[in-house]
Amino acid sequence: MPKLSLVVPVYNVRGYLPECLDSVLGQDYTDFEVVAVDDCSPDGSGAILDEYAKHDSRLRVIHLTENVGLGRARNAGLAEAQGEYVVFLDSDDTLSDGALKAMADRLEATGNPEILVYDYARTYWDGKVRPNLRADLLTAGGPDVFSLDERPELLDLLQIVWNKAYRRDFITRTGLTFPPGYYEDAPWTFCSMISAERIAVLGRVCVLYRQRREGGNILKTVSRKHFDVFDQYRRVFDFLDQHDELARWHAPLFRKMVDHYLTVLERPGRLPRDARAEFFHRAAADYRARLPRDFEPPAGRRRHKYTMLQRDVYPAMVSALAAARTRQRVRSRTRTALNRSKRSAMGVFYRSQLKLPLDENLAVFSAYWGRSVSCNPAAIDAELGRLAPHVRRVWAVRPEAAKQVPPGVEFVRVGSREYWAAVARAKYLVNNVNFGDGVVKREGQIHVQTHHGTPLKTMGLDQQKYPASTNMSFRKLLERCDRWDFSLSSNSFSSGVWERVYPCSFTSLETGYPRNDVLLTATAEDVREARASLGLGEGTTAFLYMPTHREYQNGFVPRLDLERLAERLGPDVTVLVRGHYFYGNSSRLAELRSSGRIVDVSDHPSVERLYLAADALITDYSSAMFDYANLNRPIVIFADDWETYSVVRGTYFDVLHDAPGAVATTQEELSDLLCSGEWRSDRAAEARARFRRRFCDFDDGRASERVVRHVFLGEPLAELPPIVPLDERVPAPPPGPDVAASDPITVL
């Protein structure tokens, strides 16, 4: 029997769940088990639990067949717990380092009390950590073990279940279970605290309570479900009625009940407007029905609110709340002035366009900060033209990029009157980055964030941990991301990252990346045409070299001696280089370029056609590896500065350990594995197969169709083409005269 059982209910937290589990399983104290309950989570959280459980026997996973809610999910975990003590942890929160050892030590030092209450701190998206305002209650002097009679002020702590460890035999003896509905913590915490004869405290932060910017909990949900609070306090007072020996707690719990009701009434964003009067009258009825004899209301303004409840005078409460809102408006006057100033800066013309009706059949596209017509937005544009030709498609491009716009593509120059008119009136705005800060999200507009890769390097808020990698304003970043309605994803790994590092209220669309459709639909003839356009002969092996950018370097620093590499590989090999590669002006390098053995494809308009043409990809930390893996062709990782890159920029996994193929850390190693054939060995293929299973979830050739049908045509997600399983997909055939367009590529 372990000392501690941690019960972790899980629902729609894939972006936060790994951090939660790592914080538990990485503790230096080991005498514990974790019972995780997958509450029929639709976002793949259950698969994350299973993967962790495969590698750590201390984690047991329960998969519920229907969603039952937080309280009953905890009950399911509690029924399976075997530890001497039970600790509840929400799956978006984390344990602090050393928390479990501190709990266990305190339990032993205090003779194994029935309840141990420990401290917590709130953590925020911007890195701020705020302590519990009543932490003093956990450090006050007095006996180490006591009952609530001796320390009744503990009722003034936030009454939550996850800041306490409960002896399991005490739970069984008391008959505690979690009820369904909102505010399920109230009956459990109040009934357990007043029942315990031996309580101890630990004045140490053990839980980091995540304050999710986008909400994620009932306190930021407008719903009639907040009426559940009445049932929860009915359960509390039913418990009191069943235990005459606890009658002395009637008045203190009455006060907690009234304060809780008033909080629900007063806080914006909880009750629907048309339900507030009904809630007030029900609260007033509970007040009068449960009012203790000789009860003395609190002093000050709070006393007035108690009186209004007792007399059931809702108009007076409305007036009081209106006065409070007025005070809030006065405090926010400066902020409002700043917002007005910002709106003024948008320009008279843009503001005039914002007043005009939306054009329901206008879509504005942009990619890479207006630098090209490419990537996911271009693939969606093409499919939109096929499925919904009535929608006008306009691209926003920077003035200097206008000459590169393909013939027949309608475009506006960023910053022009035409641009501001388009972004003001378009129903749809599609981008693989963010539109500029001056673009206003209008009611009725739909913003689609397509992204432009799978994250190996840290993104969004995670970059706060690596300040050398960026100087961006994260607050402004999130204000831009608040405009998103949809966020596209090519794999569940990315979905979890995007939802966590961009904590905004968008919907994840796990459609696959539209730009990768061609990698699954291209024919052998398409491959031959792509190679012919680059001058690649049938007997030529083409390596596509795509290094990524280093934020910690000023300017371009060569990582490979291409001249030496090309000489070593021989005349039947061509190196296609996408990115800077000007290593010098030697006559031999010029000769290699002119002979076609080194080809600069940096300005090629379609990286997807380069993928089709290449026999293999050579990259370091570029997201190109995730896209190219859909072709099931060899990938070589050249990571000569991994230690520096991973420390300075931060990464989500170790590319040396989890590479999609052969790995080299020096030019000599790279040359050897390319010349020896190791780059396409069975071992490299096995690594690629593992990588594909992890990162090629949704790219099956129909991503563009799914996006257009759902976003532009309004078709329900359930009616979109289902994702083709990985082992049933047929990628574009590899280069070579003997491969037919229909030949399948075996997935190892």
C-alpha positions in Angstrom: 0.0 0.0 0.0 1.6 3.3 -1.1 1.6 6.2 1.3 -0.1 8.6 -1.2 -2.7 8.0 -3.9 -3.0 11.0 -6.3 -6.4 11.1 -8.1 -6.3 13.1 -11.3 -9.5 13.6 -13.2 -8.8 14.4 -16.9 -11.0 16.2 -19.4 -9.9 18.4 -22.4 -6.4 19.3 -21.0 -4.1 17.8 -23.6 -2.1 21.1 -23.7 -1.5 21.0 -19.9 -1.6 17.3 -19.0 2.0 16.4 -19.8 3.3 19.2 -17.5 0.9 18.0 -14.8 2.1 14.4 -15.1 5.8 15.3 -15.3 5.4 17.4 -12.1 4.1 14.3 -10.3 6.2 11.5 -11.8 9.3 13.5 -11.5 9.0 14.0 -7.7 12.0 12.9 -5.6 9.5 11.1 -3.3 8.5 7.7 -4.8 6.0 6.1 -2.4 2.9 7.0 -4.3 0.5 5.9 -7.0 -1.4 8.0 -9.6 -5.0 7.1 -10.5 -5.8 9.1 -13.6 -9.4 9.2 -14.8 -10.1 9.9 -18.4 -13.6 11.4 -18.3 -14.3 10.4 -21.9 -12.1 13.3 -23.0 -12.6 14.0 -26.7 -9.2 15.7 -27.2 -6.8 12.8 -27.0 -6.0 13.3 -23.3 -6.7 9.6 -22.8 -4.0 8.6 -25.3 -1.5 10.8 -23.5 -2.3 9.1 -20.2 -1.8 5.7 -21.8 1.5 6.7 -23.2 2.8 7.8 -19.8 1.4 4.7 -18.2 3.4 2.5 -20.6 6.6 4.0 -19.2 5.7 4.4 -15.5 3.9 1.6 -13.6 2.9 4.1 -10.8 0.3 5.5 -13.1 -2.9 3.7 -13.6 -5.5 4.9 -16.1 -9.3 4.6 -15.9 -11.2 5.3 -19.1 -14.8 6.2 -18.5 -17.2 5.3 -21.3 -19.2 8.5 -20.9 -18.5 12.0 -19.6 -19.7 12.2 -16.0 -18.2 15.5 -14.8 -15.4 16.4 -12.4 -17.1 15.1 -9.1 -18.0 11.7 -10.4 -14.7 11.3 -12.2 -13.0 11.9 -8.8 -15.2 9.2 -7.3 -14.2 6.7 -9.9 -10.5 7.4 -9.1 -11.2 7.3 -5.4 -12.7 3.9 -5.7 -9.5 2.5 -7.2 -7.1 4.3 -4.8 -5.0 2.1 -2.6 -2.9 4.6 -0.7 -3.0 5.4 3.0 -3.8 9.0 2.0 -5.6 10.4 -1.0 -4.5 13.6 -2.7 -6.6 15.2 -5.5 -4.9 17.1 -8.3 -6.6 18.9 -11.2 -5.0 17.9 -14.5 -4.1 21.5 -15.6 -2.3 22.2 -12.3 1.1 21.0 -11.2 2.9 20.0 -8.0 5.9 22.1 -6.9 9.3 20.4 -6.6 9.5 18.3 -3.5 5.8 18.7 -2.7 5.1 15.0 -2.1 8.1 14.5 0.2 7.1 17.6 2.2 3.5 16.2 2.6 4.8 12.7 3.6 7.3 14.2 6.1 4.6 16.4 7.7 2.1 13.5 7.9 4.7 11.4 9.8 5.8 14.3 12.0 2.1 15.0 13.1 1.2 11.3 13.7 -0.8 10.7 10.5 -3.8 13.1 11.0 -7.0 12.7 9.2 -6.5 15.8 7.0 -3.4 17.7 6.1 -4.0 21.2 4.7 -1.2 22.6 2.6 -0.5 25.8 0.7 -0.8 26.7 -3.0 0.0 29.6 -5.3 -1.7 30.9 -8.4 0.3 30.9 -11.6 -0.5 33.1 -14.6 0.2 33.0 -18.4 2.7 35.8 -18.1 4.9 34.0 -15.6 3.6 35.8 -12.5 3.1 33.7 -9.4 0.8 35.1 -6.7 0.7 33.6 -3.2 -2.4 32.5 -1.4 -3.7 35.6 0.4 -4.5 33.6 3.5 -1.3 31.7 3.7 -0.9 33.1 7.2 -3.6 30.7 8.4 -1.2 27.8 7.6 1.7 29.2 9.6 0.0 30.5 12.7 1.3 29.1 16.1 -0.5 26.5 18.1 -0.5 22.7 18.4 0.7 20.7 15.4 -2.5 18.6 15.4 -5.9 20.1 16.2 -9.6 20.0 15.4 -11.5 22.8 13.5 -12.9 24.0 16.9 -9.4 25.1 17.8 -8.7 26.8 14.4 -12.1 27.8 13.0 -10.4 30.4 10.9 -9.4 27.7 8.5 -12.9 27.9 7.0 -11.7 31.2 5.6 -9.3 29.4 3.3 -10.4 28.8 -0.3 -12.6 25.7 0.2 -11.2 23.4 -2.5 -10.4 19.7 -2.4 -6.9 19.8 -4.0 -5.1 21.7 -1.1 -5.5 18.8 1.3 -4.4 15.2 1.8 -7.1 12.9 3.3 -6.5 9.7 5.2 -8.4 7.1 3.2 -9.9 5.3 6.2 -11.3 8.7 7.3 -13.0 9.1 3.9 -14.5 5.7 4.2 -15.7 6.2 7.7 -17.2 9.5 7.0 -18.9 8.3 3.8 -17.6 11.2 1.7 -18.2 11.2 -2.0 -18.4 14.0 -4.6 -21.8 15.1 -5.9 -22.5 15.9 -9.5 -22.7 19.5 -10.8 -20.9 22.7 -10.3 -19.3 23.6 -6.9 -18.9 20.0 -6.0 -16.0 20.9 -3.7 -18.2 22.6 -1.2 -20.0 19.6 0.4 -16.8 17.6 0.4 -14.5 20.2 2.0 -17.0 21.5 4.6 -18.2 18.1 5.7 -14.7 16.7 5.9 -13.2 19.7 7.8 -16.0 19.8 10.4 -15.9 16.0 10.9 -12.1 15.6 11.3 -10.8 15.3 14.8 -7.2 15.6 13.9 -6.1 18.2 11.3 -2.5 19.4 10.5 -1.2 22.1 8.3 1.8 22.5 6.1 2.9 26.1 5.4 4.6 25.2 2.1 3.4 25.7 -1.5 2.7 22.3 -2.8 0.3 23.0 -5.7 0.7 25.6 -8.5 -2.9 26.6 -9.4 -3.0 27.5 -13.0 -5.1 30.5 -13.9 -6.0 29.8 -17.5 -6.3 32.9 -19.5 -9.1 31.5 -21.7 -11.1 30.3 -18.8 -11.4 26.5 -18.6 -13.3 26.4 -15.3 -16.8 27.1 -14.1 -15.9 30.5 -12.6 -15.7 31.9 -16.1 -18.7 30.2 -17.7 -22.0 32.0 -18.2 -24.6 29.3 -17.4 -27.6 28.3 -15.4 -25.4 25.5 -14.1 -24.4 28.0 -11.4 -27.8 27.2 -9.8 -26.1 23.9 -8.8 -24.7 25.8 -5.8 -28.1 25.5 -4.1 -28.1 21.7 -4.3 -24.5 21.6 -3.0 -25.4 23.6 0.1 -28.5 21.6 0.6 -26.2 18.6 0.9 -24.0 20.4 3.4 -27.0 21.2 5.7 -28.5 17.7 5.2 -25.2 16.4 6.5 -25.4 18.7 9.5 -29.0 17.5 10.2 -27.8 13.9 10.2 -25.0 14.7 12.8 -26.3 16.3 15.9 -22.8 16.5 17.3 -21.9 19.0 14.6 -24.8 21.4 15.2 -22.4 24.1 16.4 -21.2 24.5 12.8 -24.6 25.6 11.5 -23.9 29.4 11.9 -20.3 29.4 10.4 -21.5 27.3 7.4 -24.6 29.6 7.0 -22.2 32.5 6.7 -20.1 30.6 4.1 -23.3 29.8 2.2 -24.5 33.4 2.0 -21.1 34.7 1.0 -20.9 32.1 -1.8 -24.4 33.0 -3.1 -23.5 36.7 -3.1 -20.2 36.0 -4.9 -22.1 34.2 -7.7 -24.5 37.1 -7.9 -21.9 39.8 -7.9 -19.3 38.4 -10.2 -19.9 39.1 -13.9 -19.8 36.3 -16.4 -21.5 33.7 -14.3 -25.3 34.0 -14.4 -27.2 34.7 -17.6 -28.8 38.2 -17.3 -32.4 36.8 -17.4 -31.6 34.3 -14.5 -30.2 36.7 -11.9 -33.5 37.6 -10.3 -34.5 34.0 -10.1 -31.2 33.2 -8.5 -31.6 36.0 -6.0 -35.0 34.8 -4.9 -33.8 31.3 -4.4 -30.9 32.5 -2.4 -33.2 34.6 -0.3 -35.4 31.5 0.3 -32.4 29.6 1.5 -31.4 32.5 3.7 -34.7 32.6 5.5 -35.0 28.8 5.8 -31.5 28.3 7.3 -31.1 31.4 9.3 -29.6 30.4 12.7 -31.1 31.8 15.8 -29.3 34.9 17.1 -27.2 35.1 13.9 -25.2 38.3 13.7 -24.4 39.4 10.1 -21.0 40.8 9.2 -20.3 44.5 9.6 -20.0 47.1 6.8 -21.3 47.0 3.3 -21.6 43.2 3.5 -24.2 43.5 6.3 -26.4 45.5 3.9 -26.3 42.8 1.3 -27.2 40.1 3.9 -30.2 42.3 4.9 -31.3 42.6 1.3 -31.2 38.8 1.0 -33.1 38.3 4.2 -35.9 40.7 3.0 -35.8 39.3 -0.6 -35.6 42.8 -2.1 -34.0 42.2 -5.5 -34.4 45.9 -6.8 -32.2 47.1 -3.9 -29.6 44.5 -4.8 -29.7 45.6 -8.5 -29.0 49.2 -7.4 -26.1 48.1 -5.2 -24.6 46.1 -8.1 -25.1 49.0 -10.5 -23.2 51.3 -8.1 -20.4 48.8 -7.9 -20.2 48.7 -11.7 -20.1 52.5 -11.8 -17.1 52.4 -9.5 -15.4 49.9 -11.8 -16.1 52.1 -14.8 -14.4 55.0 -13.1 -11.3 52.9 -12.3 -11.1 51.8 -16.0 -11.4 55.3 -17.4 -7.7 55.5 -18.2 -7.8 52.2 -20.0 -10.8 53.2 -22.1 -9.0 56.4 -23.1 -6.0 54.4 -24.3 -8.2 52.1 -26.3 -9.9 55.1 -28.0 -6.5 56.5 -28.8 -5.6 53.2 -30.4 -8.8 53.2 -32.5 -8.1 56.7 -33.6 -4.7 55.6 -34.9 -6.3 53.1 -37.2 -7.2 55.9 -39.6 -10.4 57.6 -40.6 -10.8 55.5 -43.8 -10.5 52.2 -42.0 -13.0 53.3 -39.3 -15.4 54.3 -42.0 -15.1 50.9 -43.6 -15.7 49.1 -40.3 -19.2 50.7 -40.2 -20.2 49.1 -43.5 -21.8 45.7 -43.7 -19.6 42.6 -44.0 -19.2 41.1 -47.4 -20.3 37.5 -46.8 -18.6 36.4 -50.0 -15.1 38.0 -49.5 -12.1 36.1 -48.1 -8.7 37.8 -47.5 -5.6 35.6 -47.4 -2.1 36.2 -46.3 1.1 34.2 -45.6 4.4 34.9 -44.0 3.7 38.5 -43.1 2.5 39.2 -46.7 5.7 38.0 -48.3 4.3 35.4 -50.7 1.2 33.5 -51.9 2.0 30.1 -50.4 1.6 27.6 -47.6 -1.7 26.6 -46.0 -3.6 29.7 -47.0 -2.7 29.1 -50.7 -4.0 25.5 -50.5 -7.2 26.7 -48.9 -7.6 29.4 -51.5 -7.3 26.9 -54.3 -9.8 24.5 -52.8 -12.2 27.4 -52.0 -12.1 28.3 -55.7 -13.1 24.7 -56.6 -15.9 24.2 -54.0 -17.2 27.8 -53.5 -16.3 29.8 -56.6 -18.8 32.5 -55.6 -16.5 33.6 -52.8 -14.1 36.3 -53.9 -10.5 35.6 -52.9 -8.1 38.4 -52.3 -4.5 38.2 -51.1 -2.8 40.8 -48.9 0.9 41.2 -49.9 3.6 43.6 -49.0 4.4 46.2 -51.7 7.8 44.7 -52.4 6.4 41.3 -52.9 3.8 42.3 -55.4 5.9 41.3 -58.4 6.0 37.7 -57.2 2.2 37.3 -57.1 1.3 34.6 -59.6 -0.7 35.6 -62.6 -4.5 35.6 -62.1 -4.3 36.1 -58.3 -6.2 39.2 -57.0 -4.2 41.0 -54.4 -4.0 44.3 -52.4 -0.9 45.9 -51.1 -0.7 45.9 -47.2 -1.3 49.4 -45.9 -3.2 50.6 -49.0 -6.8 51.9 -48.9 -7.8 48.7 -50.8 -6.1 46.6 -48.0 -7.9 48.4 -45.2 -11.2 48.1 -47.0 -10.7 44.4 -47.6 -9.8 43.5 -44.0 -12.6 45.7 -42.7 -15.3 44.1 -44.8 -14.2 40.5 -45.4 -16.2 37.7 -43.8 -13.1 35.5 -43.7 -9.5 36.3 -42.9 -7.0 33.4 -43.4 -3.3 33.7 -42.4 -0.4 31.4 -41.4 0.8 34.2 -39.0 -1.1 37.0 -37.4 -2.6 40.0 -39.1 -1.1 43.4 -37.9 -2.1 44.9 -34.6 -4.3 47.5 -36.3 -6.7 44.9 -37.7 -9.9 44.8 -35.7 -11.9 41.6 -35.3 -15.4 42.5 -36.2 -18.5 40.7 -34.9 -19.4 38.1 -37.5 -15.9 37.9 -39.0 -14.1 34.5 -39.0 -10.4 34.4 -38.6 -8.6 31.2 -39.5 -5.1 30.7 -38.2 -3.4 28.0 -40.3 0.1 28.0 -38.7 3.0 27.1 -40.9 4.6 24.1 -39.2 4.7 21.6 -36.3 6.5 23.0 -33.3 9.9 21.5 -32.4 11.1 24.7 -31.0 9.2 26.5 -28.3 6.4 28.8 -29.4 4.1 31.4 -27.9 4.1 31.7 -24.2 6.7 29.0 -23.8 9.2 31.4 -25.3 9.0 33.4 -22.0 11.3 30.8 -20.6 13.9 31.5 -23.2 14.2 35.3 -23.3 17.3 35.2 -25.5 15.1 33.9 -28.4 12.7 36.8 -28.6 11.9 40.4 -27.5 8.2 40.2 -28.3 5.4 41.6 -26.2 3.5 38.5 -25.1 0.5 40.5 -24.1 0.2 42.0 -27.6 0.8 38.5 -29.0 -2.2 37.1 -27.2 -4.3 40.1 -28.1 -3.6 39.2 -31.8 -4.4 35.6 -31.1 -7.7 36.5 -29.4 -9.0 37.2 -33.0 -8.7 33.5 -34.0 -11.8 31.5 -34.5 -10.1 28.4 -35.8 -6.6 27.0 -35.4 -5.6 24.3 -37.8 -3.5 21.3 -36.8 -1.7 18.5 -38.6 -1.3 16.3 -35.5 -2.6 16.0 -32.0 0.8 17.0 -30.7 0.5 20.4 -32.3 -3.1 20.8 -31.1 -2.0 20.5 -27.5 0.9 22.9 -27.9 -1.2 25.5 -29.7 -4.0 25.4 -27.1 -1.5 25.8 -24.2 0.9 28.4 -25.6 -1.9 30.5 -27.2 -4.5 30.4 -24.4 -7.4 32.0 -26.3 -10.9 30.9 -27.1 -10.4 29.4 -30.6 -11.6 26.0 -31.9 -8.9 23.6 -32.9 -9.6 22.0 -36.3 -7.7 18.8 -36.6 -8.0 18.6 -40.4 -4.4 18.2 -41.4 -2.3 20.9 -43.1 -3.8 21.9 -46.4 -0.4 22.6 -47.9 0.5 18.9 -47.4 -2.4 17.6 -49.4 -0.3 17.4 -52.5 2.2 15.1 -50.8 -0.6 12.5 -50.6 -2.3 13.2 -53.9 0.6 13.8 -56.4 1.2 11.2 -59.0 4.4 9.8 -60.5 4.1 12.2 -63.3 3.9 15.1 -60.9 7.1 13.9 -59.3 8.8 13.7 -62.7 7.7 17.2 -63.6 8.9 18.6 -60.3 12.3 17.0 -60.9 12.5 18.1 -64.5 11.8 21.7 -63.6 14.9 21.6 -61.4 17.0 19.9 -64.0 17.3 16.6 -62.2 18.0 13.6 -64.3 16.6 10.1 -63.7 19.9 8.8 -62.4 20.4 11.7 -60.0 20.0 11.5 -56.3 18.7 14.8 -54.9 19.1 15.8 -51.3 17.1 18.8 -50.2 19.0 20.7 -47.5 16.8 23.0 -45.4 18.5 24.5 -42.3 16.4 26.6 -40.0 17.0 30.1 -38.5 19.0 30.7 -35.3 17.7 33.5 -33.2 21.0 33.7 -31.3 23.1 34.5 -34.4 23.3 37.9 -36.1 23.1 37.1 -39.8 23.8 33.9 -41.6 26.4 31.5 -40.3 27.2 28.6 -42.6 26.8 25.2 -41.0 28.0 23.1 -43.9 30.9 23.4 -46.4 28.7 22.6 -49.4 31.6 22.5 -51.8 33.4 19.8 -49.8 30.1 17.9 -49.3 29.3 17.9 -53.0 32.8 16.8 -53.9 32.5 13.9 -51.4 29.1 12.8 -52.7 30.1 12.6 -56.3 28.7 13.6 -59.7 25.4 11.6 -59.5 24.2 13.7 -56.4 22.6 17.1 -56.5 22.2 19.2 -53.3 19.1 21.4 -53.4 19.7 24.3 -50.9 16.7 26.2 -49.5 18.0 29.2 -47.5 21.3 31.1 -47.4 24.3 29.1 -48.7 26.8 31.6 -49.9 29.9 30.1 -48.4 32.5 31.9 -50.6 33.3 32.7 -54.1 35.8 30.0 -55.0 35.9 29.0 -58.7 35.1 25.4 -57.7 31.9 26.3 -55.9 30.8 28.4 -58.9 31.6 25.4 -61.1 29.5 23.1 -58.9 26.6 25.5 -59.2 26.8 25.9 -62.9 26.9 22.1 -63.3 23.8 21.7 -61.3 25.3 19.7 -58.5 24.4 22.5 -56.0 21.1 24.3 -56.8 19.8 27.3 -54.9 16.1 26.8 -54.5 15.6 29.5 -51.8 13.3 31.5 -54.0 11.3 28.6 -55.3 7.6 29.4 -55.0 6.5 26.0 -53.8 8.4 24.1 -51.1 5.9 21.2 -51.6 7.2 20.7 -55.2 10.7 20.6 -53.8 9.6 17.9 -51.4 8.2 15.9 -54.3 11.4 16.2 -56.3 13.8 15.2 -53.5 15.0 11.7 -52.7 15.7 12.7 -49.1 15.6 15.7 -46.8 18.5 17.0 -44.8 17.6 19.5 -42.0 18.4 20.4 -38.5 15.4 21.7 -36.5 13.2 22.9 -39.2 9.5 22.0 -39.2 10.1 20.8 -42.8 10.8 17.3 -41.3 7.2 16.9 -40.1 5.8 17.8 -43.5 8.3 15.7 -45.5 7.6 12.7 -43.3 4.2 12.4 -45.0 6.1 11.2 -48.1 7.7 8.4 -46.1 11.0 9.2 -47.7 14.4 9.3 -45.9 15.1 12.3 -43.5 18.6 13.1 -42.2 19.1 15.3 -39.2 22.3 17.4 -39.2 22.4 18.8 -35.6 25.9 20.2 -35.1 24.8 22.8 -32.5 22.0 20.9 -30.7 23.2 21.7 -27.2 23.3 25.4 -27.9 20.0 25.5 -29.9 18.0 23.6 -27.4 19.3 25.7 -24.5 18.8 29.1 -26.1 15.6 28.5 -28.0 14.1 25.6 -26.1 12.5 22.5 -27.7 9.6 20.1 -27.1 11.6 17.0 -27.6 15.2 15.7 -28.1 15.6 15.6 -31.9 18.8 13.5 -31.5 16.9 10.8 -29.6 13.5 11.0 -31.4 14.8 11.8 -34.9 12.9 10.8 -38.0 16.0 9.1 -39.5 19.7 9.0 -39.4 21.5 11.7 -37.3 24.9 13.4 -37.8 26.5 16.0 -35.5 29.5 16.8 -37.7 30.1 17.3 -41.4 32.2 14.2 -41.4 29.5 12.1 -39.9 27.0 13.5 -42.4 29.2 12.7 -45.4 29.8 9.2 -44.1 26.2 8.3 -43.6 25.2 9.8 -47.0 28.0 8.0 -48.9 27.5 4.7 -47.0 23.7 4.5 -47.6 22.9 4.7 -43.9 20.5 7.5 -44.7 18.1 4.9 -46.2 18.9 1.9 -44.0 16.4 -0.2 -42.2 17.3 1.4 -38.9 16.6 4.9 -40.4 13.3 3.6 -41.8 12.3 2.3 -38.3 13.0 5.7 -36.8 11.0 7.4 -39.5 8.1 5.0 -38.9 8.0 5.9 -35.2 8.2 9.6 -36.1 5.3 9.2 -38.6 3.1 7.5 -36.0 3.6 10.4 -33.7 3.4 13.4 -36.0 1.5 12.3 -39.2 -1.9 12.0 -37.6 -4.2 13.9 -39.9 -2.4 14.7 -43.2 -4.2 12.3 -45.6 -4.7 14.6 -48.7 -8.1 16.0 -47.8 -7.2 18.8 -45.3 -8.1 21.7 -47.7 -11.5 20.1 -48.4 -12.3 19.7 -44.7 -11.4 23.3 -43.9 -13.5 24.7 -46.8 -16.5 22.6 -46.1 -16.5 23.4 -42.4 -15.4 27.0 -42.2 -16.8 28.4 -45.5 -19.7 26.1 -46.2 -20.8 25.5 -42.6 -20.8 21.7 -42.8 -20.7 20.0 -39.4 -17.4 18.4 -38.3 -19.1 15.0 -38.1 -20.0 15.1 -41.8 -16.5 15.9 -43.0 -14.4 13.3 -44.8 -13.0 11.0 -42.0 -9.2 10.9 -41.5 -7.6 8.0 -43.5 -5.6 5.8 -41.2 -1.9 6.1 -41.6 -1.3 2.6 -42.8 -3.9 3.0 -45.5 -2.5 6.2 -47.0 -0.6 6.2 -50.3 1.9 9.1 -50.4 3.2 10.5 -53.7 5.6 7.9 -55.2 9.4 8.5 -54.8 11.5 9.5 -57.7 12.4 6.7 -60.1 11.2 5.2 -63.4 9.9 2.0 -61.8 7.4 3.4 -59.3 3.8 3.7 -60.4 1.5 6.3 -59.1 -0.7 3.7 -57.3 2.2 1.9 -55.6 1.6 2.0 -51.8 4.4 3.0 -49.4 4.6 0.5 -46.6 4.5 2.0 -43.0 6.8 0.1 -40.7 
